[in-house]
Amino acid sequence: MEIINEALAFEQAKMKNMSTSDRVVASREAKRLVLALNEIYKKTKDSSLMDIMKRITAKKRRIESRLKGKPLI
């Protein structure tokens, strides 16, 4: 399962000192991984895949919150 290995590698990757374009790329990669894992999950119903998807989604949300910036108020 190459997608699972990619997802685990993405999860372990450091996300410090990223430029804005790096964050955009990382966010898109996270989305691609979650959608690919979801297709596998639909067929197998493996709970470990759901756990991986949840962790990647949490990391994606952190990345996107940095992209959007702090509220002005």
N, C-alpha and C positions, 0 to 999 in steps of 0.2 A: 504494500500500500504506500505508494510514493507520496500521495497527497497527505497522508497522516504524518509521514516523516517531515514533509515541508512545513506542515502546521506546527509540529513540535519545535522545529528549528526556528520558525518565526516567533514562537512564544518565548524561546530562550534568548533571542537576539536583544542586544542592548539598544535602548532608544534614547540615549543621551546625546546631547550636542548635535541634534538633527536640524538641518535647514528646513525651510517651509516646503520646498519641493521634495525633500526626503520624506517629510510627514505625509504629503499627498500620495506619494508612491507607496508608503507603508500602509496607509489607509485603504488604498485600492487593492493591495496584495491581501490584506486581511479580509476584505469583502470577497475576493475571489476564492480564498481558502474556505471561508464559511459556507459559501454557496456550493462548492465542490463537496465538502464534507456533508452538507445537508442532503445532496443527491444520494450519497452512499448511505446515510442514516435512514432515508426513506425506505430503502430496500432491506437493511439489516436490523434496524431498531436497536442498535448497540448503544448502551448508555454511556460508554466511554467516549464515543464520538460526540455525544451531546455535551459532555463535560469539556472536551477540547473546544467545541464551538463556543461555549459560554466564556471560557478563558480568553479566547481570541477576540470575541466581541467586547469583552471588558477592556482589553488592551486597545482595541480600535476606538472605543469611546474616549479613552484617555488621550489618544493621539488627536482625535477630532476636537476635543475640548481645547487643546493647545492651538489648533489651527484657527478656531473661532475667536480665541482671545478672551480677555476678561471683559465683563460688562462695564460700560462707561459710568454707570451710576454707582 
